[in-house]
């Protein structure tokens, strides 16, 4: 139940962390991926009944990646996951994150507040979707060893997209969207006992440069932009529900670092934290207050 995914609308992966142990014997990788895929399917079936609050902070960074002065935009959303398994077992299902903006910088949203150029999209792909059985074929997975992640013994896999799609750059007003399908690689840590995902890191396989159309270029300004980094790190934590008792591994935070040379905001760190999880046994959906 998080935001940001390959395709890369510009994401972040801090590849440091629970180090893998290459000397560990490799397990039966197809069997492990089958187990992980089944666990993710169970996760989506349950997550559809859950709503939480997502708090987003957008922090401009200086050249040395320290916090830069100025306004730090903060957003609060109500968030849930939408997932309907396809009728065809061989088809690739789509899991989506749905957001409803409830606060901007501590106040109620006003017309024009959503979405800003760098804000999370109202609808985005759920990150674990890539681990569903029909989606796994789009990635090459390799064994990376074992680790100790979030106080649990973990199994570690590296992955890389198997096919590179056409890049897409679109301009809308002052906003630029860059999608780089297949130009991503990452690492996933999985609970050795349960098969739950504990952490997912991702980044670009290389830099990407694109030209700025004349109608969007500034006089005497740069003629191209370069996406240098799009890194993300998602961490999961156990959340306990009562009546009936149930414990689910759900997102606790996402750290994203985006570096686009020659853009208006060349270095941005986005921090997303998830709290106030609520479960609805009959399902859940976000609706707008008709009085607003």
Secondary structure, DSSP 8 states (H G I E B T S, - for coil): -----TTTSS------SS---TTS----HHHHHHHHHHHHHHHHHHHTTEEEEEEEEEEEB-TTS-B-SS--EEEEEEEEEEE---SSTTS---EEEEEEEEEETTB---TT-S--TTS--SEEE-GGGGGSHHHHTTEEEEEEEEEEETTEEEEEEEEEES-----EEEEETTEEEEE-TT-EEEEEEEETTT--EEEEEEEESS-EEEE--GGGS-TTS-SEEEEEEEEEEEEEEEEEETTTTEEEEEEEEEEEEEEEETSTT-EEEEEEEEEEEEE-TT-------TT-
